[in-house]
Amino acid sequence: MPLLSFEYQYQFFADISPLTLERLNIKIAEIVKLREYGISGVRIDFGFSITDIQEIAATGIDIAINA
């Protein structure tokens, strides 16, 4: 069964925090692995430094900032 994001071209953004990545056992450099689950981008939540956000941006995944 195809993922909704691929079948209907929806874009899904996941809220992420450092704890989220830890629980998923994903390093920042590997964050594009979330695309395998139909996630097109991430919304940066509390806990990331400016450097972390720059590293996430460098992976090419779309980013939204949680204000």
N, C-alpha and C positions, 0 to 999 in steps of 0.2 A: 504494500500500500504506500503510495507516494506521500511525502510530507506535504502539508498544506502550503508551506512556504514555497515549495517548488511547483506544485500543481497549479496554484492560483496566483503565484507571484506576490504573496503577502510578504511583508517584512516584519519579523519578530525581533524585538530588542529584549535582552535579558538584563535585569538588575544584577550587577556583580559587585562583590566586595572581596577583599583578600581572603576572607573566610570561605566564600563561595568557591574560589579557585582551589583553596586548600582541600575542601571537601570533595571536589571533583578530581583532585590530584592533577591539576593542569597548571603549568608554569605560564607566566605572562607571555613568553615567547611562543607558546603553543596555543594561545587563546583562539586562534582561527579554527581549532578543532571543534569549537562550538557550532560551526557551520554544518557539521555532520548531523547535528540535531535540528537543523532548520533555523538556527539563530543567525540573523543577518547582521546584528550589531549588538553592542552592549551599552548599558547605561551605567556610568561610573557612580558607585555609591561611596559612602564614607570609608576612609581607611587607606586610600591610595595616595601616594605622594605625587608631586608634579612629575618627578622622574618616572614613576610607574606609569602614569597616564601617557607620557611621551613614548614609553616602550610599547604600550598597548596600541597607540596610534601608528607606530612604525610597523606593526604587523599587517596593517591594511584593513582591519575590521572596522566597520562604521562605529562611531562613538557618539553617545549623548551624555551630557553632564547633568547630574542630579543636583539641582540648585536648592 
